[in-house]
Amino acid sequence: MRRRHLLAAPFAAPLILPVQGQAQAQPSWPDRPVTMVVPFAPGGTPDVAARLVAPKMTEALGQPVVVENRAGGGSTIGTRSVLQAKPDGNTVLMGSISFMMAPLTMDPPPFDSAKGFRVVSLMASVPYILVVRADAPPQDIAGFHKWVADNPGKLSYGSAGNGTPLHLGGAIYALLTGADLLHVAYRGSGPALADLLAGQVNMVFADVPAATPHIKAGTLRPLASLVQHRIAAFPDVPTMAESDPRLAEYDIYTWAMLAAPKATPDQPVTRLHAALAAAAREPALQPRFADLGFDMVMNTPAEGDALLAREQAKWASLIKRAGIKADL
């Protein structure tokens, strides 16, 4: 499935939701700072997204929006902390696809993201890209396929944690090609890329925002787009699908999504949505979003809930068929 088909609506004007009861009769919200939890270490897609929009959301809400990294467990530690928070809109999650995907690799799943959260909005869809160190043997994706085939069990890939797209990127590549790769889990894509640069792992199936600065610095070499189209920022990098017939359906991506505990009232969700939309439209941020490979999207909470449920069903089926388990 092409990544763009997952998006419920193009980036549009902010949504105005009906608020239950009379808005003027309700206490003003927010009346204290909002904590935006990122369930990874600094450096990956949700962290970058959160830190770009938080200052503008602060202006719109009139209260500080504080980004807090709570890494570990393939995103499940930070995600669970938001699920267990008071559902008043003051603790929200800026998650990637991992907050839905990681629990699906665990037996039993620690929680059900689609049932536990209501979506404020999908903010952006983000492609993945395969990177190696600039001094690694493969010069292109054909050379990479040969390198992996010639070194069974000897090459490793770093991920942002068990059950994250970086993990699934390597696991599905191995499943489709018969490759024998070693998985090394970190607490975010930033640490995984740091160890790639240090020579501790051989490759990362990386999110574009985290990898882009290193690619532009010439320290990492991009070999293939992991989605079904070439990435605008790297038009000369072929897709994984076009590199090998066995990989025709290969499609690994993530998104940045703002979500709140399911019982959060409409008023905070409405205000959070408007603040996020205003931040996402900010002209000063548009070049930054484009440079990082963000495909900007804003949808309604109802559309976001439906997307989350569809994505969860899709990935649950794929993970089950592939027999992918979190190697804790």
Steps between C-alpha positions, in 0.01 A plus 500: 500500500633844415563713803290788372194277490514480878439868546146592576508860380743757353651766721217742551363775718465437873201299607230654715328226696172529681569495872260311721281741696543875502863597448454822697389300804814290508821595681767650282745240366792476537558658839844344545785367282441219253749213497562351157659158555732363232551127565853496359840655561562831320568499127227300326184599315264557797765690696582727204129557433426578865786748536406681179134553590516538881606870501222597260245293692613681815414832334159374390404341833638766732669235712840331458505182295788304647660215303606210720689194372405173671687235306511122525312185417473584131286804596275308743634665819420853393175395334380320812578808712259705289235228510522505880491882527190692599294541178474879518706599195801610704699185420509401134711277278693603190541151365625329192347188351697312767255580781245291310742245352730405788230343722402274209838325517459418871320201650267596649473856366544740794220726373280571197591841358189538284277437802710697747544827308294758321693670222536877498641491148740325270761770446734357236587184316871425476688256275787275601837464333776239519834649602852369555820678595661696220800264511292178492565260210168534310486800267139438396204279583611222263832491683313495830297193403824318405678616817223361718478173305877450524510556878221294660473554874786751502326832435285688748238770481408745772141590580310742721381208710309176475191522283589838349502557122881495509477149644228395257697645209785256559276209597281530190805544275640177645165325463461594133861440392610220732772721646653418839540828690560572868263744671630745762231700682559853631280754679439709188623553147746767617703251710478239223644744246769609747617140530487458123734799469721345769517171311311298762231393251517469122174661385181672614160493332454862606231766512588782262499788756755324719722391210493816287761709690751213482430440130549870425819500708634215287546262793218264398420361155133456403440182300124462459168659578292258704165631377341444161620827349827688484548758774487861380805599705703214346363450147803302381455232769297207358220329688553162662207373294663586167832344603385137523179318392485330840453841658218623278261550794762634742361818660637628832398843629403679815289796600487766764167490683374695799274292724340519842351243739161377375294672771643846427209747455426677174605847617872419546503293182345789304753751632795264452391433142473872419838572661670215313345609169620857554851375576504270198398792273765733638688638194833506681475125563399393150856482358613306805219247460584460129873461562431222750272308264177565692192448283275743688147382577230619737182299547207506738505303824239262357711446189805449719321239710396313185854515361647366824254208499577418133874517552478281809301231314740511203818468705356244741431273203845554347683450830307179565568361150868585528527354850673814627547507876662759720840358593496631855 
